[in-house]
Amino acid sequence: MGKRVSLSNRLKKVASYLPENANFADIGSDHAYLAAYVCQNNPNAKAIAGEVNIGPLESAKDTINEYGLQNQIDVRLGDGLEVIRPGEIKQIVIAGMGGSLITSILNQHKEIALEVDRMVLQPNVDAKELRQWLDDHKYLLIMEEIIEEQGHIYEILVAGKDKSIKSPYNDLEKEKQLYFGPYLLQDRNDAFMKKWQIEREKLERIVKQMKQAKQIDHDKINLFTKELEWMREVLNNEKNNMETR
């Protein structure tokens, strides 16, 4: 057996949400490791590894050559989804960027983004913005996961067009569910609780500083105060549940 592709747990989780015999694009492919991992484990899988700069493009090509996957993976230079031709792929992976940047990439070539069956998105921050985009564009959030790896906490969002799956959102709670993630809010694992404890402490400091500013932004303070209330509620609910077990 030849050399196997090594992948972080984060990217293994991302890869696990691609279907068998995937035909996907990995945008901002980070040396094409994920594409190589998927294709090495499934000879019928096909991938496009997209890079916006020459340096990463060459690194991706080196990876493909190292593992002998030239027949399965095509490395392309271009900005975001412009590396994809209409009807060419069925899944999109975008991992390791901010939610705002991922949203911008999807918006720039919406005609490509909206034709795929599945998106696997791993925002480093601003996951709420991505959930909102998916919901606005009729992509159903079918799975979420939150994990901790080497001191960092990552969220993975999986969206598709499967009409047989019920929407995870409740109209009365939708704003809060978009903020925390409907599935993550339900599960509330250790990584989720740790993330929101950190976010709560950070936001408390920000609000305190804002209240001491010469010009006070009342609208923003009110928004942050509401978010803090949500965080306290989520964290206290979990604490109360632990005490009653």
N, C-alpha and C positions, 0 to 999 in steps of 0.2 A: 504494500500500500504506500502511495506517495505521501508527501508532506500535507498535513491537514491545515486548513485555515483556522487561525486562532482569533476569537472574537470576545469582546467584553460581554458581561452579563446583560448590560443595557441593550446592546445591539442584537444579542441572541433573542431577547424578548421581542424586540422590534421584528426580527426575521420570523419569529414563530407565528406572527399574525398574517403572514403571506400565505395564500393557499398553495396546495400542491401544484406543481407544474406552473409556477408563477411566471408571468410575463410583465415585468415591472421596470420602472425607472427609479433610480436612487439619485436624488438631486443633492449635490454637495456631498459626494460619495465618500470622502475621507479615505483616500487610497483604494477605494473600491473593495474594502474588506467585506462589507455586508453582502454585496453582490457576489463576490467570490465564494463566500460561505454558503449562501443559498444555492448557487449553481453547482458547487462541488458536491453538495448533499443531494441534489436532484438534477440528474443529467438532462431532464426535459425542461428545466427552468431556463428562462432567457432574461437578460437584464441590459439596461442602458445605464451607464454610470456617467452622470453629468457633472462637469466641473466648469467654473467660470474663469479660472486662471490656469496658465500654462504649467506652472510648477506642480500643483495637485493633479493636473491631467497626466503629466509624465509619471508621477508616482502611481496613479491608478493603472496606467499601462504596464508599469513594472510588476504590479501585483498580478494582473491578468496573465502576463507572460510567465511569471514565477510558478503559477499553479496550472498553466496550460489550459486556460479557459477562453481562449480567443474565439472559439466557435459559439460560445454562449453569451459572452459579454461584449458589448460595444461601448467604448469610451468616447465621449463627445465633449467638445468645448462649446460652451454657450451659457447664456444667462438664464438660470432657472429652467422653466419648462420649454424654452425655445429650442432645446435640443431634441424635442419629441415631435414626430409628425402625427397628424390626426389619425386615429384608429390604430396606432402602432402598439400601444401597451394597454394592459387591463388594470394595473395597480401603480400607485405612486407612493414612494417612501421619501419623507423629508425628516431627517433626524439631526439633533444637535445644534439647532439654531433657536433664536428667540421666536416667540409666537407671532410677534408683529412682522418679522421678516418672512416667516413662512406664509402668513396671510398675504403679504405683498407679492410673493412669488406666485401664489395661486391666483391672485387678481390680475397679474400681468398677462397671463395666457389662460384666461378663464375657459376658453373653448376647449382647451386640452384638459384642464383640471376637471371639468364637469362631465367628461365622457367616460371616465374610468369607473370600474366597479367598486374599487376599494382604495382608501387612503390610510396609510399608517404614518402618523405624525408624532414626532417626539420633540415638543418644544422645551427649551431649557427654562424659559419664563413665559408669562402671559398666555397660559393655556386657555384662559377665559375667552380671549379674543378669537382663538381658533374654534372653540366650541360655538361661538356666536356665528362665525363665518359658515361653518358646516351646517348649522341650523338654518341660516338665512338662504342657503343654496340647496336645501332639501337633501342633504346628506345625513343619514341617520347615524348617530353615535351608537355603535353596537358593542363596544368594549372600551374600558379604560384600565390602566394599570399605573401604580406609582411604586417606584422602587428606590432604594438607597444603594449607592455603589461608591466606594472610596470617598466617603464624606459628602457626596453630592446626591441630591434627590431629583429624580426624573419622573415626568409623567408621559405616558404613552396613550395616544388617542387613536382608536380604530373606527373608521366610518365607512359606510357603504350604502347601497341602494336596495337592500333586501327588504321588500315591503311586508314580508311575513313577520318581521320583528317589530315589536311595539316600541314606540318612542319612550325613552327613559325619563322624559320631562313631565313634571306635574305643573299645570298652569299656575297654581297658587304659589308654588315654590320655585318657579323657573329661573328667576334672576339669581337666586342663591345657588341653585343647581349648576347654572352656567359658570358661576364663580368658583365653586369647589370641585365640580364634576359630579354628575348624578350617581354614577356607579361608585366613585371613590367615597362620596359622602355616605353611601349606604354601607360600604365595607369598613372604612375608617381603620386601616391597618397602621402599624407602627410608623411607617415612613410618612403616611398622611398626617398623623398626629404630630410628628416631629416637625414637619414642614410648617404646619399652621401655628404651632407654638412659636417658632422662629419668626414667622410673618407677623404674628400678633405683636411680639415685642418690638419688631422693627417699626411697625405702623404706629404703635403707641409713642415711640420716640419722635416720629415724623410729625404727628398731630401736636405733640407738646411744643415742638419747635415752631410749627406754623402759628400756634396761638400766641407765641411771643414775638412774632414778626411785626414790623411797623405797619405793613399793609396786610390785613388778614383776608384770606380767600375763604369766605364763609361757605360757599358752595362746595368747595373741595373738602373742607373740614367736615361738613355734614355728610358727604359721601363716605369719607374715611371712617367717620364715627359709626355709620351704619355697617360698614364692612367689619369694623372691630367688634361690634355687637354680634354679628354672625359668628365671627371667630370664637368669641367667648362662649357663645351658645354651643357651638360644635364641640369645643374642648371640654366644657363643663358637662355636657350630656354624656360624653365618653367616661369622664371621671365618675359621674353618678352611677352609670351602668356598672362600672368596675366595683363600686362599693356595694351594690345590691346583689352581686353574684354569689 
